[in-house]
């Protein structure tokens, strides 16, 4: 039987495997996203094997059990929205909608709270009016902004809705300056969005990606603009779409040492356990630097990929308090090291998750110092924390959290390595998905890679 090998068990790899299995007979009657009726048909069977060298699946977006409390927490708080169509299609294809709702809670309308150290609180609430008008009304009534700031933000929002705002070749700072955004609206509205979605400071982040995010979220349906709130850890969500059987197999703790490439074709893969696997196609769903090491061990040093971008860190801090105290599901923190605060009461009342994106200046600090600083900042931001004790903390430093995409970053297409081996396809959030380095970008890249496999093998 012909076989495709998927290297890497993160969201891109699992999306590729899941897409192939949905066309391979294991999920009859389910909706599909791949092209063409021939995919995985009985007359054209194609097996797939996924290997992941680490002892777990999930890559940089997974969860684990906190030893002190026994709670399942993520290695980083990931923002998910209703416009994550690829991600949601994976869940809905494997479960009934009721089961998907067991994993995620979706807002009925966009609602984002903001807080600063002066005690000022405001909320962007899009529920007042239907559709895009609700978002415009929410922005117009957002507290803490000057009248000039509100009008400027509404003007830019209107341009985005008309697809008349271009960020091509600009940083977010340059883009916001070009479109006349005052300092107050930048600090209290745009900067939290950029940090949460692009994990990069304003003076480096690609404005083109910011425009894409805004268009995806706010040019679609009302549901597209809402936030998805996990009820469990990422690994539980991940496990719900990563189970395969029959011709579709997964193996953790097994890497790939090298690929045997002859006359522009990957013929075999030599696995870390010494096994050799004959393949008709390979999807590499590992980070760029790991792929370059694999190519070097396979005798290829002149691969033609653009230089790998720098990586941007994210610091995540979990704080367990004596009791639940947050009024909103999540809040943007203004003027503090902490940028976003998420209420994790669905896991345990009193548990909150904090994020510091693009946290290069903080990543070298001792974890105890970071936890103490975050607790002190929360007590400035939220008077309701007065008298509530802190029981436990956990600090997670993801130094290689996401690629740093600037206006000058070149991202390779899924087919970038086909001049070297026409059956070698690449996937991952670092490839040219048109999206920031998010779960949705990774999932879409995996779906694209699966489609290309069948174009290659016929």
C-alpha positions in Angstrom: 0.0 0.0 0.0 1.2 3.5 -0.8 2.1 5.6 2.2 2.4 9.3 3.2 4.7 10.2 6.1 3.8 13.2 8.3 6.7 14.4 10.3 5.6 16.4 13.4 2.6 16.0 15.8 1.6 19.6 16.3 -1.6 21.2 15.0 -0.3 21.3 11.4 0.6 17.6 11.4 -2.6 16.5 13.0 -4.7 18.7 10.7 -2.9 17.0 7.7 -3.6 13.5 9.2 -7.2 14.4 10.1 -7.9 15.8 6.6 -6.5 12.6 5.0 -8.5 10.3 7.3 -11.7 12.1 6.6 -11.2 11.2 3.0 -10.0 7.7 3.7 -13.2 6.1 4.8 -12.9 6.4 8.6 -15.4 9.2 8.8 -18.1 8.5 6.2 -20.6 11.3 5.6 -18.5 14.0 7.2 -17.9 17.4 5.5 -14.6 17.8 3.8 -12.2 20.5 2.8 -9.9 18.8 0.3 -10.2 19.1 -3.4 -11.4 16.4 -5.8 -13.4 13.2 -5.4 -10.5 10.9 -5.8 -8.9 11.6 -2.4 -8.4 8.5 -0.4 -11.0 6.6 -2.4 -11.2 2.8 -2.3 -9.7 2.6 -5.8 -6.8 4.8 -4.8 -6.0 4.0 -1.1 -3.3 5.9 0.6 -2.1 5.1 4.1 -0.5 7.8 6.4 1.8 7.5 9.3 2.5 10.5 11.6 5.7 10.5 13.8 6.5 12.9 16.6 9.9 12.7 18.3 8.6 14.1 21.6 6.6 11.8 23.9 3.5 13.9 23.4 1.4 15.5 20.6 0.4 19.2 20.4 3.7 20.9 19.7 3.8 24.4 21.1 0.1 24.4 21.9 -0.6 21.7 24.5 -1.5 21.3 28.1 -0.1 19.4 31.1 -1.0 18.7 34.7 0.2 21.0 37.4 1.9 18.8 40.0 0.8 20.9 43.0 -2.9 21.3 42.2 -3.6 18.5 39.7 -5.2 21.0 37.3 -4.7 20.7 33.6 -3.2 24.0 32.3 -1.9 25.0 28.9 1.8 25.8 28.1 0.4 29.1 27.0 -2.9 30.9 26.8 -4.0 30.8 23.1 -6.5 33.3 21.7 -9.2 31.6 19.5 -12.0 33.2 17.6 -15.1 32.3 15.7 -13.2 33.0 12.4 -11.0 30.0 13.1 -12.9 28.0 10.5 -10.3 25.4 9.9 -9.9 24.7 13.6 -13.6 24.4 14.1 -14.2 22.2 11.1 -11.8 19.7 12.7 -13.8 19.6 15.9 -17.2 19.5 14.2 -16.1 16.7 11.8 -15.2 14.5 14.7 -18.0 15.3 17.2 -21.5 16.4 17.3 -21.9 20.2 18.0 -22.9 19.3 21.5 -19.5 17.7 22.0 -17.7 20.7 20.5 -19.6 22.9 23.0 -18.3 20.7 25.8 -14.8 21.8 24.8 -15.4 25.4 23.9 -17.8 28.1 24.9 -18.5 30.7 22.2 -19.5 34.3 23.0 -22.9 35.3 21.6 -21.4 38.6 20.7 -17.9 40.1 21.0 -17.2 41.4 24.5 -13.8 42.5 25.6 -13.1 44.2 29.0 -10.2 46.6 29.6 -8.7 47.7 33.0 -5.9 50.0 34.0 -4.0 50.8 37.2 -6.1 53.9 37.9 -9.1 51.6 38.5 -10.7 52.7 35.3 -12.7 49.9 33.6 -14.3 49.8 30.2 -15.9 47.2 27.9 -16.2 46.9 24.2 -19.6 45.3 23.9 -20.8 44.4 20.4 -24.2 43.1 21.5 -26.0 46.4 21.4 -26.7 46.2 17.6 -26.6 43.3 15.1 -23.6 42.5 12.9 -20.9 45.0 12.1 -23.0 47.8 13.5 -22.6 46.2 16.9 -18.8 46.3 16.7 -18.9 49.9 15.5 -21.2 50.9 18.4 -19.0 49.0 20.9 -16.0 50.9 19.7 -17.8 54.3 19.7 -18.9 53.7 23.3 -15.6 52.3 24.6 -14.5 54.2 27.7 -11.1 55.6 28.4 -10.7 57.1 24.9 -10.9 60.7 23.8 -13.5 61.8 21.3 -10.7 62.3 18.8 -9.5 58.8 19.5 -12.9 57.2 19.1 -13.5 59.0 15.8 -10.1 58.0 14.5 -10.6 54.4 15.4 -14.0 54.4 13.8 -12.5 55.9 10.6 -9.9 53.2 10.4 -12.5 50.5 11.2 -14.6 51.8 8.3 -11.6 51.7 5.9 -10.9 48.1 7.0 -14.6 47.2 6.4 -14.3 48.6 2.9 -11.0 46.9 2.3 -9.4 50.3 1.7 -6.7 50.1 4.4 -3.4 48.5 3.4 -0.6 47.4 5.7 1.7 46.1 3.0 5.4 46.9 3.7 4.5 48.6 7.0 5.0 47.8 10.7 1.9 48.2 12.8 3.4 51.4 14.3 3.8 52.9 10.8 0.4 51.7 9.7 -1.4 53.3 12.7 0.5 56.5 12.2 -0.4 56.6 8.5 -4.1 56.2 9.4 -4.0 58.9 12.0 -4.5 56.9 15.2 -3.9 59.0 18.4 -1.7 57.7 21.2 -4.6 56.9 23.5 -6.4 54.7 21.0 -3.1 53.0 20.1 -2.3 52.2 23.8 -5.8 51.3 24.9 -7.1 49.5 21.9 -4.7 48.6 19.0 -1.6 47.6 21.0 -3.4 44.9 23.1 -4.8 43.4 19.8 -1.4 43.4 18.1 0.3 41.7 21.1 -2.5 39.1 21.5 -2.6 38.2 17.8 0.9 38.8 16.4 3.1 38.3 19.5 5.3 41.2 18.4 5.8 44.8 19.4 4.2 47.5 17.3 7.5 48.7 15.9 8.3 45.3 14.5 4.9 43.5 13.8 3.7 43.2 10.2 0.7 45.5 9.6 -0.3 43.3 6.7 -1.0 40.5 9.1 -2.9 42.9 11.4 -5.2 43.9 8.5 -5.7 40.2 7.7 -6.7 39.5 11.3 -9.2 42.4 11.4 -10.7 41.4 8.1 -11.2 37.8 9.1 -12.7 38.7 12.4 -14.9 41.7 11.4 -15.7 41.2 7.7 -17.4 37.9 8.2 -20.4 36.9 10.3 -21.2 38.1 13.8 -20.0 34.7 15.0 -16.6 35.3 13.3 -15.8 38.2 15.7 -16.6 36.3 18.9 -14.0 34.7 21.2 -13.9 31.0 21.8 -13.3 30.2 25.5 -11.8 26.8 26.3 -13.5 24.8 29.0 -10.6 22.4 29.3 -6.9 22.2 28.5 -5.6 22.4 24.9 -4.5 18.8 24.9 -8.1 17.6 25.6 -9.2 19.6 22.6 -6.3 18.3 20.6 -6.9 14.6 21.6 -10.5 14.9 20.4 -9.3 15.3 16.8 -6.1 13.3 16.8 -7.3 9.7 17.2 -6.9 7.6 14.1 -6.9 3.9 13.2 -6.4 1.5 10.3 -4.4 3.1 7.5 -3.9 6.2 9.6 -1.4 5.8 12.5 0.4 8.0 14.9 3.6 7.3 16.8 5.1 9.5 19.5 8.7 9.2 20.7 9.8 8.5 17.2 11.7 11.0 15.0 13.1 11.0 11.5 16.9 10.8 11.2 17.1 11.4 7.4 15.3 11.2 4.1 16.6 9.2 1.2 16.1 11.4 -1.9 16.9 10.2 -5.4 16.3 11.9 -8.7 14.0 14.5 -7.1 11.9 12.0 -5.1 11.8 11.1 -1.4 12.0 7.3 -1.6 12.5 6.3 2.1 12.6 7.8 5.5 15.1 6.5 8.1 13.4 6.7 11.5 15.0 7.3 14.9 14.3 3.7 15.9 16.3 2.4 12.9 13.3 1.4 10.9 13.2 2.4 7.2 9.9 3.4 5.7 9.1 3.5 1.9 7.0 6.6 1.1 5.2 8.1 -1.8 4.9 11.5 -0.1 6.2 13.3 2.9 4.7 16.2 4.8 7.1 18.1 7.0 5.1 19.7 9.8 8.1 20.6 12.0 9.6 24.1 12.7 11.9 25.5 10.0 15.2 25.1 11.9 14.3 21.4 12.7 13.5 20.9 9.0 16.8 22.4 8.0 18.6 20.0 10.3 16.8 17.1 8.8 17.6 18.3 5.3 21.3 18.6 6.2 21.4 15.1 7.6 19.8 14.0 4.3 22.7 15.6 2.4 20.9 18.8 1.4 22.4 22.1 2.5 21.3 24.3 -0.4 17.6 24.0 0.2 16.6 27.5 -1.0 14.3 28.3 2.0 14.3 31.9 3.1 16.2 32.6 6.4 14.3 31.5 9.4 12.7 34.4 11.3 13.6 35.2 14.9 11.4 33.6 17.5 9.4 35.7 19.9 8.8 34.6 23.5 5.6 34.4 25.5 5.5 34.2 29.3 2.4 32.6 30.8 1.6 32.9 34.5 -1.0 30.9 36.3 -2.1 32.1 39.7 -4.4 30.2 42.0 -6.4 32.4 44.4 -8.5 31.4 47.4 -11.8 32.1 45.5 -13.1 33.2 42.2 -13.1 37.0 41.8 -13.0 38.0 38.1 -16.2 39.5 36.6 -15.3 38.9 33.0 -14.0 35.9 31.1 -10.9 37.9 30.0 -9.6 41.4 30.4 -6.9 43.5 28.6 -4.6 45.0 31.2 -3.3 48.5 30.3 -0.1 50.1 31.6 1.3 46.9 33.2 3.7 44.1 32.4 0.7 41.8 32.4 -1.2 42.2 29.1 -4.2 39.9 29.2 -5.9 38.2 32.2 -8.1 35.1 31.6 -10.5 33.7 34.1 -10.0 29.9 34.2 -12.9 29.2 36.5 -14.1 26.5 34.2 -11.1 24.5 35.3 -10.9 25.7 38.9 -12.6 28.7 40.6 -9.9 31.3 41.5 -7.5 30.2 38.8 -6.4 32.9 36.4 -4.0 32.8 33.4 -1.9 35.9 32.5 0.1 36.4 29.3 3.0 38.6 28.4 3.5 38.5 24.7 6.8 39.6 23.0 8.3 39.2 26.5 12.0 39.4 25.7 12.6 41.8 28.5 11.0 39.6 31.1 12.0 36.1 30.0 15.3 36.1 31.9 13.7 37.1 35.2 13.4 34.4 38.0 10.0 32.7 38.0 9.4 33.8 41.6 10.0 37.4 40.7 7.7 37.2 37.7 4.8 35.6 39.8 5.2 38.2 42.6 5.1 41.1 40.0 2.1 39.7 38.3 0.2 39.3 41.5 1.0 42.8 42.6 -0.1 44.2 39.2 -3.4 42.3 39.4 -4.1 43.9 42.8 -3.6 47.3 41.2 -5.9 46.5 38.3 -8.6 44.8 40.3 -9.7 46.2 43.7 -11.9 43.1 44.2 -8.7 41.1 44.9 -8.3 42.9 48.2 -8.3 40.4 51.0 -8.1 37.3 48.7 -5.0 35.2 49.2 -2.7 33.7 46.6 -2.3 29.9 47.1 0.0 28.8 44.2 1.7 30.1 41.1 3.2 28.6 37.9 5.3 30.5 35.4 5.9 29.1 31.9 8.5 30.6 29.6 8.1 29.7 26.0 11.2 31.3 24.6 10.5 30.0 21.1 6.7 30.6 21.2 6.1 32.0 17.7 8.1 33.3 14.7 8.5 37.0 14.7 6.9 38.2 11.4 7.9 41.7 10.3 7.0 43.4 7.0 10.3 42.0 5.6 9.8 38.4 6.6 9.6 36.0 3.6 7.6 32.9 4.3 7.9 29.8 2.1 5.0 28.2 0.3 4.0 24.6 1.0 5.6 23.6 -2.3 8.9 25.4 -1.6 11.0 22.2 -1.5 9.5 20.6 -4.6 12.4 21.6 -6.8 14.5 19.3 -4.5 11.9 16.6 -4.1 8.5 16.9 -5.7 6.8 14.7 -3.1 8.1 16.7 -0.1 5.6 19.3 1.2 6.0 21.6 4.1 3.4 22.8 6.7 3.4 24.8 9.9 2.5 28.2 11.2 5.8 29.5 9.9 4.9 28.8 6.3 3.0 31.2 3.9 -0.5 30.8 5.3 -1.3 34.5 5.1 -2.1 34.3 8.8 -0.1 35.1 12.0 1.5 32.1 13.8 -1.6 30.8 15.4 -3.4 27.5 15.8 -5.6 28.4 12.9 -2.6 29.2 10.7 -1.1 25.8 11.6 -4.4 23.9 10.9 -4.9 25.6 7.5 -1.3 24.8 6.5 -1.9 21.1 7.4 -5.1 21.0 5.3 -3.3 22.5 2.4 -0.5 20.0 2.7 -2.9 17.1 2.7 -4.5 18.4 -0.5 -1.2 18.7 -2.2 -0.3 15.1 -1.2 -3.0 13.8 -3.5 -2.0 16.2 -6.3 1.5 14.7 -6.0 0.7 11.0 -5.8 -2.4 11.1 -8.1 
